[in-house]
Amino acid sequence: MAAARRIAHLDMDAFYASVELLRYPELRGQPVVIGGRRADAPQRNPDGTHRFARLRDYAGRGVITTSTYEARALGVFSAMGTMKAAKLAPDAVLLPTDFDAYRHYSRLFKTAVRAICPLVEDRGIDEIYIDLSDHPETTLELATTLKQAVRDATGLSCSIGVAPNKLLAKICSELDKPDGITILGMEHIATRIWPLAVKKINGIGPKATAKLAALGIETIADLAQADANLLQSNFGRTYAAWLQQVSQGRDDRPVVTSAEPKSISRETTFERDLHAVQDRDALSAIFTRLCTALAADLARKGYVCRTIGIKLRYDDFRTVTRDVTLTELTADAARIRRAAGECLRRVPLERRLRLLGVRASALIAAADAAQQRDQPQQSELPLGE
């Protein structure tokens, strides 16, 4: 008899902010916001203490990457405009992002988890799904062991939700944050899941949430009891069927332990709008830096690409993309820069720019590409007798 499914969702607690608190432990217990510029980096005082930037001193139009729970209590959350956040929490400490550090700690916690439970689906820098079904330990024992392994490897806390499927596990991991363990079975859906807002279901975004609210559907219980014809007439057959399914806590998706990325990209939003002529040198330097970083990403992840593309966002928020297919696979920074430059020449540059990005797609593992190059071509194969 097959073991009952036990799927865990492990979510690091305020990950970026928590990594920074390892570096600056004196900030523990304070509202801290991540998303500043390099100029906002802490300055060391002669006595060894640090001088930190504050949100009230920020001027620009950046967005918050993440915040500590103390800052969230003041209403400051990820993706919020930094100037808006400054009005809510002017005394909050502002730190720049350090993605190299975050990727380092991401690798540490995932390695620690895989040493105990190898069936892991990577969902991003700070979250994973884990299939616990075949492990003999009780769910609580296993979740406790995983949390301690993460703490030992990183010094950081995480929250774990365990349920019969990925849908419920992800919801559960949010219920007892930070540093929590939530274990839920299908028999608990009515008491633990149905009272929650529909937006707690991964896949119901802001637009769908607003549309459901207009129909009087605000909780998952409301959704579970909604008329099928009403949902279908407003959302279409496929999405309506999915809404009914997830409202009952049903989800058959497996934990996928390996998935090839479709593309890898690098982009940046400027502190001020830049003009292709007036700010040519600055834009050129940024463009080259993005291409170099993209090449490094490809090399680190072991891929080469066939297609290079660019993304531009103008000062009126219109976004355009262009791409070019190369004659040869590459992960070389100079070739990426030339191809991206070719794409750039195909877009109008009269308006100022607020965002610039470079993307590599049509990826293939570098090892596979090398093997293909080493194989003889059809014309080189020996003919049969």
N, C-alpha and C positions, 0 to 999 in steps of 0.2 A: 504493500500500500504506500503510495507516494506521500511524502511529508507535506503537511499543510504549509501553504506559502507564508513566509515571514519576511517581509520587505522592510528594510530600514531606510530612512532618509536622515543623513547626518548633515547638519548645517552649522558651520562655524559661527560663533557669536560675535556680531559686530566685527567681522574679520579684520579689515584694514585698520580700524581704530585699535583693535586689540593688539595687533602687531606693533603699532606705534607705542602703545603703553608698555610693551616690553622694553622699548628703547628709552622711553621717558616715564619711568614708574611714578615720578612725582605728580603726574597728571591723573592718576587713578582717583576716581570719585568726582572728577570735574567734567563739565560739558566740553567735549572735544569734537571738532569737525575736520574731516579729511576732504581736501579738494582745493587747497590753496596753490599758489604758484611757487616756483623755486625761490623767489624773493621772500616768501613767507616761512622759509626754513628757520628753525630755532637757532638762536645765536648763543654761543657759550660765553658766560661772564667770567671775569678773572678768578672768581672764587670757585669755579667749576659748576655752578648752577647754570640754568638755561633761561634765556629771555624768549618768550613766545609771542607770536603775532596773535592778535585778537580779531574776531569777526568785525567789530565796530570800525576797524581801520581798513577794511577791504574796500576797494573800488574797482569795479569791473563787472563782467557779466558771466562769470563762471558758474558752475553748478556743483552742488554737494555730491561727493562720491559716497560717503557714509558718515556716520556719527556714532558717538558713544550713547549708551542708554540714557545717561544724564542729559545729553543734548536732545535726544528724542522726547524726553519728558517735557522739554520746552517747545516742542513742535517742530524741531529741525530733523528732516529726513533726507534720504538719498534722492537725487534728481531735483531737489529744490534749488532755485536760484540762490546764489550766495548772498546777494544783496538783500533778498527777502529774509534769508536766514539771519542776517545781521540785525534786522529789526526785531526778530523774535528772541535772539540770544546774543546781544552785543558783546558780552564778556566771555563768550565761548572761545577756547583756544583754536586757532586755525593752523593746520599742518598741511604741507604739500603731500601729494601721493608719491609712493615709492613702490612701483610695480615689481621691481626686481626683488625687493624684500618680500612682497606678498606672494610672488611665485615660489620663492624659496620655501616659505612656510607651508604653502599649498602642497608642494612635493613631499615635505616632511610628514604632514598628517595623512596624506593618501598612502604613502609607503607604510606607515604604522598600521593603518587599517587593513591593507592588503596582506600584511604578514599574519593577520588573524583570520580574516575573511576575504579570500581572493576574488570572489564574484562581486566586483565593484563596477558601477557605471558612473563615469566622470561627467558631472553636469555643470562644471564651471570651476572657478578658482577656489570657491569656498563651500561647495556642496557636492555630495555623492549619494547614490543609491547603493544599498548593499543587500544581497540575497542571503538571508540567514537560514533558509529553509532546511538545509541538510546538516546543520550543526546540532550536536547533542545537548549543549547547554540550554538552560532555560533562557527565555528572551531577556529577562531582567539581568541575569548573570552576564550574558553576552553583551548587552548594551552598556553595562557598567564597565566591563573589560575594555570595550572599544573607547569609551570616554577617557578612561585612565591612560590608555595607550596614546591617544591624541595629546593628552596633557603632558605625559612624559616626554613625548617627541618634540613638542612645540612650546610648552608652558601656557597653552591657550585652552579655553573651554569651548565645548560644542554642545549642541542640543540634538537629541535623537528621537525620532518618532518611528515606531514599529507598528505595522498594520498588515493586513492580508494583501495589499497592493500598493503601487507607487502613488496613486492618487491620494489615498488616505494617509500614507506615511508622510508625505510632504506637508499635508495639513497638520498632522500631529506634531511634527518637529517645531512648529510655531506656537503650540499651545502652552508650553511651559518654559519659554525662554526667559532669561539665559540659563545655560548649564542644566537643562532639564532632560528627563526621560519620560516619554509618553507612549504607553502601550495600549493599543485599541483593537478590538475585534468587531466583526460585523454586527454583533449584538449591541454595540455601543453607539451605533450611528444615530439613532433617534435622540439620545441624550447628549452626545458630545459633538456631533457634526451638524445635525439639522438646525440647532440654534444659531449657527454662525452665519455671517453675511455671505452672499453668493460670491463676492469677490475673493473669498478665501480659496475658491477652487482654481487651481492653476489652469489657465485657458479661458477664464472669464475675465476679460479685460475691462477697462473703464467704459468703453462704448457699450458693450453688452450689459454691463452693470447698470448703466443709466437707462438703457432700453427696458431691461427687466423691471427696474424700479417704476418706470412709467406704467407698467402693466400691473403694479402692485406686488411684485415679486422681489422681496428684499433679503429673505433668509433662504438657506438651503432647504429648510422645511417647506417654505412657500413654493420653491422650485419643484420639490418632490411631489407636491399636491397639485401642481399647475395642470391645466387642461392641455392635452397633447395637440389638439387642433389649434389652440391659441399660440402655442410655441411655434408650431410649424408655419402658421400664417405670418408670423413676425420674424422668424429666423431661418426659414427654409427647412427642408426635410432632414438633411444630414446633421446640421448643427442642433436642431431641435431634438433629434434622437440622441445625440451625444449629451445634451443637457439633462435629459431624463435619466440616462444611464448613470452619469456621475452624481446626480442628486441622490441616487440610491447607493452610492459608494462602490459602484462596479467599475473595474478597470483590469483588463487582461494583459496589459503591456508587460513584456519580460524585462528583466534587468539586462541591458546590453553592455557587455564587458569590453567591446571594441567597436569603435565607430570612426570611420575616416572623415576628417573635416572636408567640407565642400570648398572652403576658402579660408584664407588668413588675411587679415587687413590691419592697417595702422592708420589712424586719423587723429587730427587735433583741431580743436576749436580755438580761434585766436582771441586774445584778450581785447583786441580792437579790430575792426574791419580793415583788411589790407587790400591795396590796389595793385594790380599786376604790373603797372608801370612805375607808380610812385614808390612802391615798396618792393621793387623787383629783387633787390639783394636779400632782403629778409625772407621773402617767399621762396626764393631759390634755395636758401640755406635750410629752411624748414622742409621743403620738398625733398632735398637730398637726404636729410636726416630721417625722414619717414621711409624712404626707399632703403636706406641702410639698415634701419631697424626691422623692416619687413624681411630683408634678406637674412638677417640674423635669426628671426623667428623661424623661417623656413629651414635653415641649417640646424637649429636647435631641435626642431620637431621632426627632422629627417625627411623633408619633402622637397621636390622640385615642382615647378609649375609650367603650364603651357600658355596661360592667359594672364595678362596684367591689365588692371583697370584703375581708374581714378574716380573720385567723388568730390564734387564741389558744392558748397552751399553759399548762395549769394546773400547780400545784406537784406534782401527782401524775403529770405527763407526759402526761395526756390532751390531745389536740389537737382543737379544733373550728374550723370555718370557716362563714362566712355570706357571702352576696353579694346584691346588688341590681342590677337592670337599670334604667338611666336612660332617661328619655324623650328626652333629647338627648345627643349626643356631647359629651365634655368633656375638657379637660386642665387645668381650673381648680382650684387648690388648695382654695379655699373650698368649691366644689361637691363635690370629692372628700371633704373633711372631713365635710360634712353627710351624704353617702351612707354613708361608713364609720361615722359615728355612728349612723345608722339601723340598720346591721347589728349594731353593738355592743349596741343595746338588745334584740336578739333572742337574746342568749346569757346564761346564768346567770353571775353574777359574785360568788357567795358565796366561792369558793375564791381563794386568792392566785394571781397570774399570774407566769410566768417568761419568757414570750415574747409579743410583740405584733407583728403584721404587717399591712400594707395592700397590696392587689393590684389592678391594673387589667387587665382582659381585654376580649375582643371588640374588639380593636384595629383601627384603620383609619388609614392614612396621612393626616396632616392635610391635605396637598395634595389628596388624593382626596375627602376630606370637603368641602373648600371648593368643589371643582368640582361635586360633587353638589348643594350648596346653590344654586349659581349656575344650574344647569340648570332649565328650566321644568318644572313638574309636568304630569302627564298632562292635567289639566283645562285647563291653559294652552296646550296645543299647538293650532295651527290645524287646523281640520278640512279634510279633503281635498275636492276638487271633487266 
